[in-house]
Amino acid sequence: MVYRTKPAPMAIGVMVPNTEGNLDIRKYMMTVAELEKKSGYQFRLPESVAEQKPDLNKWPYRIVKKELLGKLPSIDVQCPRVVH
């Protein structure tokens, strides 16, 4: 779960399987309320924030292109910026 207060209170839930091949986290994004139900953990955010559907236009993100072992290249090589 990621929570931010500016420019307005927003939160996003993400639960990614711990198996290979799950590099694009967009398909695992959910409301915090959904994450609370799946995980059993309560983040105690206001309901209006916890129920917000993730809007990728309001969250910066990068998409990992390939799984790597050993020394990692720079962030811009591994995770190119996404342009909306």
Residue, then its C-alpha position, 0 to 999 in steps of 0.5 A: m500500500v502506498y499513501r500520499t497526502k498531496p496534492a490530495p489524499m490518495a492511496i493505492g494497493v498492490m499485491v504481486p505474486n512472489t513468482e517470476g514473470n510478474l514485472d508489470i504491476r499494473k494488473y495487480m493494482m487495487t483499492v486499499a479496501e480490496l487489499e485489506k480484504k485479501s491480506g487481512y491487514q487493516f491500514r485504517l485509512p478514511e473509507s473515502v481514500a481506501e475505496q478510491k480506484p487506482d488512477l494511473n494518470k495520478w501515480p508515477y510508475r515504471i514498468v520493469k522490462k526483464e527480470l535480472l540477477g546480479k548487479l542491476p543496471s541504472i533504473d532508467v535501463q531496467c525501468p523506462r519511464v512511462v509516458h501518458 
